Amino acid sequence: MRSVLFRSSACAIVVLLAACDNSGGTSAEDTTAGFTTAADALVATLQAGAPAASDPAVVAFEAEADKALRTLGTPALPLNGFDSYDALCGKTATIVSAYVNLGVDQLPEASKAEAMVRNVTQYLDQMFTPLLFSTHCTAAHLPFVEEETVDDVSGQAAALLQIRGGAHQQVTGLLQMAGDPILDAARRRRIVDLLGADAASFAIILSLAQRQELAAMVDTVKASLPDADQAAADAVKAELTAAPCGPLCQM
């Protein structure tokens, strides 16, 4: 039986939705095309119902998403502003949302939230890598958002605050999952390592109050981690709290 703690992780993913190396000569276009083709195939499969973990579309996208986690922002999978944000981050957000919402539309409104939590519980194995990539992809694009808007924060405040809210929910949700001992140690460490790599990028858009809130969450998560992983949690907190507070942070 799943624990109550796992339910909190499932709810965290629902909240998130309210918001290969290149040595073989593969071109950036081919790498991006491979990712988006695999993503589109999985979305199409999900439209017909829940696929098994062994379904070729699931297996193919898991491989592409894992590769993309390692190569995003390199010549193998370059960033291209809002174009790559839509083509890459948007794809994984769509996939995670599709898993969460499997069969939900046919239910009465009062039953939908519970069904979404059940879906996350059942399909977390298949959602885990796309979920991590979606968060990593958002973080990778936030420096671009800062560069594009730093001279016009007031004129785009509503849109920027929406981005801030989504980024805050992503980090909050992953921290809740990292602190849930029902998840295996390797996955919890993978979450903390990813947040350590991306915390400084997320800090660009977060307010000081949000950073302080997340730093306190990190302390709670750290207490639940094995001793060998606690330094990784410290790295997340250090990146969140040490980053300067620029125009986006101050808005």
MORA-V718821 format. One record per residue. N is the residue number from 1. PHI is phi in whole degrees, -180 to 180 (none if undefined). OMEGA is omega as a letter, one per 30 degrees, with the letter a starting at -180 (* if undefined). Layout:
# MORA-V718821
N|PHI|OMEGA ; N|PHI|OMEGA
This chain:
# MORA-V718821
1|none|l ; 2|-69|a ; 3|-82|l ; 4|-62|l ; 5|-62|l ; 6|-63|l ; 7|-57|l ; 8|-64|l ; 9|-67|l ; 10|-62|l ; 11|-61|l ; 12|-61|l ; 13|-68|l ; 14|-60|l ; 15|-64|l ; 16|-57|a ; 17|-82|l ; 18|-63|l ; 19|-108|* ; 20|none|l ; 21|-67|a ; 22|-105|a ; 23|-70|a ; 24|-83|l ; 25|90|l ; 26|-69|a ; 27|-77|l ; 28|-61|l ; 29|-63|a ; 30|-67|l ; 31|-65|l ; 32|-63|l ; 33|-63|l ; 34|-62|l ; 35|-65|a ; 36|-69|l ; 37|-64|l ; 38|-64|l ; 39|-64|a ; 40|-63|l ; 41|-65|l ; 42|-70|l ; 43|-59|l ; 44|-62|l ; 45|-64|a ; 46|-66|l ; 47|-65|l ; 48|-92|a ; 49|130|a ; 50|-76|l ; 51|-83|l ; 52|-73|l ; 53|-61|a ; 54|-88|l ; 55|-59|a ; 56|-55|l ; 57|-67|l ; 58|-68|a ; 59|-62|a ; 60|-65|a ; 61|-72|l ; 62|-56|l ; 63|-66|a ; 64|-68|a ; 65|-68|l ; 66|-64|l ; 67|-64|a ; 68|-65|l ; 69|-59|a ; 70|-85|a ; 71|-119|a ; 72|-59|a ; 73|89|l ; 74|-102|l ; 75|-58|l ; 76|-71|l ; 77|-148|a ; 78|-75|l ; 79|-88|l ; 80|-141|l ; 81|60|a ; 82|-70|l ; 83|-64|l ; 84|-73|l ; 85|-60|l ; 86|-69|a ; 87|-72|a ; 88|-108|a ; 89|-61|a ; 90|-63|a ; 91|-64|a ; 92|-71|l ; 93|-62|l ; 94|-64|a ; 95|-66|l ; 96|-60|l ; 97|-62|a ; 98|-64|l ; 99|-63|a ; 100|-63|a ; 101|-99|l ; 102|-56|l ; 103|74|a ; 104|-73|a ; 105|-60|a ; 106|-82|a ; 107|-98|l ; 108|-65|a ; 109|-54|a ; 110|-67|a ; 111|-100|a ; 112|-69|a ; 113|-62|l ; 114|-64|l ; 115|-66|l ; 116|-64|l ; 117|-64|l ; 118|-62|l ; 119|-62|l ; 120|-63|l ; 121|-58|a ; 122|-75|a ; 123|-113|a ; 124|-58|a ; 125|-57|a ; 126|-80|a ; 127|-90|a ; 128|-60|a ; 129|-67|l ; 130|-57|l ; 131|-65|l ; 132|-62|a ; 133|-64|l ; 134|-57|l ; 135|-68|l ; 136|-62|a ; 137|-65|l ; 138|-59|a ; 139|-60|a ; 140|-65|a ; 141|-94|a ; 142|-65|l ; 143|-58|l ; 144|-65|l ; 145|-59|l ; 146|-62|a ; 147|-62|a ; 148|-76|a ; 149|-118|a ; 150|-60|a ; 151|-93|a ; 152|-144|a ; 153|-65|a ; 154|-65|a ; 155|-73|a ; 156|-126|a ; 157|-59|a ; 158|-63|a ; 159|-66|a ; 160|-68|l ; 161|-67|l ; 162|-67|l ; 163|-63|l ; 164|-59|a ; 165|-61|l ; 166|-66|l ; 167|-64|l ; 168|-62|l ; 169|-65|l ; 170|-62|a ; 171|-66|l ; 172|-60|a ; 173|-63|l ; 174|-69|l ; 175|-64|l ; 176|-62|l ; 177|-67|a ; 178|-63|a ; 179|-90|a ; 180|-97|a ; 181|-68|l ; 182|-70|l ; 183|-79|a ; 184|-68|a ; 185|-60|a ; 186|-65|l ; 187|-71|l ; 188|-63|l ; 189|-67|l ; 190|-63|l ; 191|-62|a ; 192|-64|l ; 193|-63|l ; 194|-65|l ; 195|-65|l ; 196|-62|l ; 197|-73|a ; 198|-107|a ; 199|-60|a ; 200|-64|l ; 201|-70|l ; 202|-64|a ; 203|-61|l ; 204|-55|a ; 205|-95|a ; 206|-83|l ; 207|-76|l ; 208|-61|l ; 209|-64|l ; 210|-66|l ; 211|-62|l ; 212|-65|l ; 213|-62|a ; 214|-68|l ; 215|-62|l ; 216|-66|l ; 217|-64|l ; 218|-60|l ; 219|-60|l ; 220|-65|l ; 221|-62|a ; 222|-55|a ; 223|-64|a ; 224|-97|a ; 225|-90|l ; 226|-60|a ; 227|-54|a ; 228|-67|a ; 229|-103|a ; 230|-71|l ; 231|-64|l ; 232|-65|l ; 233|-66|l ; 234|-59|a ; 235|-66|l ; 236|-61|a ; 237|-62|a ; 238|-62|a ; 239|-67|l ; 240|-66|a ; 241|-88|a ; 242|-88|a ; 243|-66|l ; 244|-65|a ; 245|-101|a ; 246|-91|a ; 247|-58|a ; 248|-69|l ; 249|-62|a ; 250|-85|a ; 251|-66|*
